[in-house]
Amino acid sequence: MLDINPETVCFIIAKAHEFHAKEQVVIPEEPLSPSDDWALQVLADHADDLTYRELKSTIDDLEPDQQATLVALMWLGRGDFGIDEWESALQQAQESLNECTLAYLIATPLLADYLQEGLFQFGYSCEE
């Protein structure tokens, strides 16, 4: 069972698609430095982007348990966990939450696709 409204996830998916489709958005496959702040550095370049701000605001407004659900959905859609491992994914996501969660999500190049696949595995679709 999801602890987040699927419509909210669909909005995030739409904004993530829009954000990542922009030509000036460059997110490296591998961080240039071993530190975890690479995602924050990349996203700092987009602070004035309206789509980025909408995406950031929506994710920031989620309760911590909903942010964890979003991370676990991304992992599920990426294939890191199967639907039968949902509780484990959710627990790991809750334990992993920190001040970089937003940057981690937005800096994932295929975020929208992963979230869409995760929703699909729960029987939801963003198609109207």
Secondary structure, DSSP 8 states (H G I E B T S, - for coil): --SS-HHHHHHHHHHHHHHHTSTT----SS-SSSSTTHHHHHHHTTTT-HHHHHHHHHHHTS-HHHHHHHHHHHHHHHTSS-GGGHHHHHHHHHHH--TTHHHHHHT-TTHHHHHHHHHHHTT--S--
